[in-house]
Amino acid sequence: MPKMKTVSGAKKRFKLSGSGKIKRKHAFKSHILTKKTKKQKRNLTLWGTVSKADESNVKLMLNMK
């Protein structure tokens, strides 16, 4: 049986928190930033967590399941 490989796009986008949750970055922070407020851009900088609905798919991509 061959080795299971992680999806290389997923390993760049997701990180594991200390409690075992999967962290992700927010979208909409790459360009067209002039029309967004300071508060909006600041909040997009923070890490979010992957929703329960997507968690199983992300774990499969990262070979955690």
N, C-alpha and C positions, 0 to 999 in steps of 0.2 A: 504494500500500500504506500503511495507516495505521501510526502509530507504535506500537511495542510499549510497553505500560505495565506498570510493576511492580505487584505486588499490594501495596496500601498497608498491609495487616496485616503483610506480610513485612518491609517496610522498617523498620517499628517494632520488630520482634522480633529481627532478625539484623544482625550487623556483620561486616565482613571483618577478619581479623587481618593482620599484616604479612607472614606467610608464605603468605597466600592461603587459609587455612582459614576456615570460617564459624563465628563464635562465636554462642552462644545463652545465654539465662538459664535457670536451673533453675525447675521448677514447684514447687508446694506451699510458697510463701513469702508468700502473701497474707493468709491468715486461719487461725484455729484454731492459733495459734502457742504457746499455753500448754502443750500436751501434748508439744511437741517439745523436745528437749534443746538446750542452747546450742550444742553442737558441730554438731548437725544443721542448725540455723538458720544458723550461720556458714558451713558448707560449701555451703548453698544460695545464699548471697550471691555466691559466685564464678561466673565465666563458665565454661561448658562448650563443647565443640565439637560440631557436628552430626555424626551418625554417617555412615559411608560409604553406608549404604542410603538415607538421606534426602537426601544431599548433592545429587544430581541434581535432585530435586524443588524444593529450595530455590533452586538456581541458576536454574531455569526461572522461578520466581516473581520473582527479582531481575533477570531478563534478563541473566544472566551467561553464558548458553550460546547 
